[in-house]
Amino acid sequence: MPLNLIDQSASTVHGPADFKKGYSPDDLAWAFDAFQQVVLPALAAGEGRDYFHTLDQRAGLQGTRSYSMTYSQLIGAGDAIRLNPQPNGTYAIANGQHRVWVAAQYGVLHIPARIM
């Protein structure tokens, strides 16, 4: 989803102080980079969730800076960013305000999202 089509005007996330869920803006920036550099290429090669757990174990990664968490948080069935279409052609954020805010701050142009 192009970030410029997401309406952030109703978002409750306005800065780093709004991050209280156990991860930081830098953790989410790491995840967006990992998504582009590792997760997407692995998915294109036919890999799945178990592959990311194996990569994490080999690299000693865990928690918010792990490939399996990145997979789950960005495209997982329950955790993906969810957007609702609006009549004006933009999308309202139903889930994922923190991730959308970080994407905007770090210059990410497109994000994975589910349209509801």
Protein Blocks (a to p, Z undefined) as FASTA:
>chain_A
ZZklpcfklpcbfbfklpcnhpafklmmmmmmmmmmmmmmmmmnopafklmmmmmmmnop
ahjlcfklmmmmmmpmklmccddddfkopacdfbhplmmmmmmmnopabdcdddZZ
